[in-house]
Amino acid sequence: MSKPALSQRTVVAGLVWVALTVLAFATDPVLGAVVLIFGAATVVVVQLSSTWSEHPDFEAREQERAARRKVKWEKNTPKREKDAARYAAHQARQAAKARESQDRAGS
């Protein structure tokens, strides 16, 4: 069974907001606008806070990220080994070239 999109607390806050907005507009349009704007923000905060505990905490999200990084790391192991071998061959060629130029300069 799925959870409803809006919590009961949000529905109650929305109904109170609508009632107060109507009363405020009946009294004064400026007051009604203020109640409308701040009430809407309050209802949004109530909705967000009603689902706050359902979200994973930082540690759980970081564990998921670490698992994804580990899979990616293991998947790219052959590429890293190939790159390391190419770099070692490059370093060897550079060292040979440096020795060659030293031998020429020394002779």
N, C-alpha and C positions, 0 to 999 in steps of 0.2 A: 504494500500500500504506500503510495507516494504522499509526501508531506504537502499540505496546501501552500500555495504561493505566498499568501499573507497570513501572518500569525493573528491570533485573536486580539492581542495587544495592539497590533497595527490597525486592525479594523476599528477597534474602540477609539483609538487616537484619531483616526480619520473622521469618524462620526462626530466626535467632540469638536474637532477642527472645523468641520463644515457648519455645525450649529453655532459655534462662536463667531465664525466669519459672517454668517447671515445676520446674527444679532449686531455685530459690529458695523456692518454695512448699513443696517437699518438706523443705527445711531448716527454714524458719521462716516462718509466715504473714505476719508484719510485713515481713520482708525481701522476701518474694514480692510484697507489695503495692507496696513501693517500686520494685522492679524492673519490675513491671507498669506503674506510672504513668510513671516516667521513661523506660522503654523505649518506651512508646507515643509519648511526645513525641519521642523520638529518631527513631523510624521516620517520623513525620510530617515532621520536619525533613529527613530523607534524601529523602523523596519530593518535597518542595518544592524542594530544592536540585537534584534531578535534572532538573527542567524549567526551571530558572532562566534558562539562556541562550537558551531558545526564545522568551521574551517580548521584545517590542520595548523598546528603551531609551527614555529620556525624550525625546530629540530626535525619534525616529520618531513617538511618540505626539503630541508637540506639533505636528509637521508635519501629521498627520492632522486634529488639532483646528483648525489654522489653515486648512486646506482647507475644512473644514465651515463655519467662520465666514465665509470669503470667499464661499462659495455663498449662505449665508444673507444676508450683507450685500448681495450683488448682487440677490438676490431681493426684498429690501425697499427697493431704491432708489426706486421710484415712491412708496411710502408716505412715505419720508423727504422726498422733494421736495414732496409734497402737504402734509405737516406744516409744512415750511419756508415754503411759500406762505401757508398759513393763519396762521402766526405773524407773517409780514411784514405781512399784511393787518390782523391784530390790533394790531400795533405802530403801523401807520399810523392806525388808528382812535383809538388812545390818544393819539397825537401831535396829531391833529386836535382831539380833545376837550380836551386840555391847552391848545392855542392858543385854542380857543373860550372856555374859562374865563378865560384871561389877558386876552383882548379885552374880555370883560364886566367884569372887575375893573378894567381900565385905563380904561374909559369912564366 
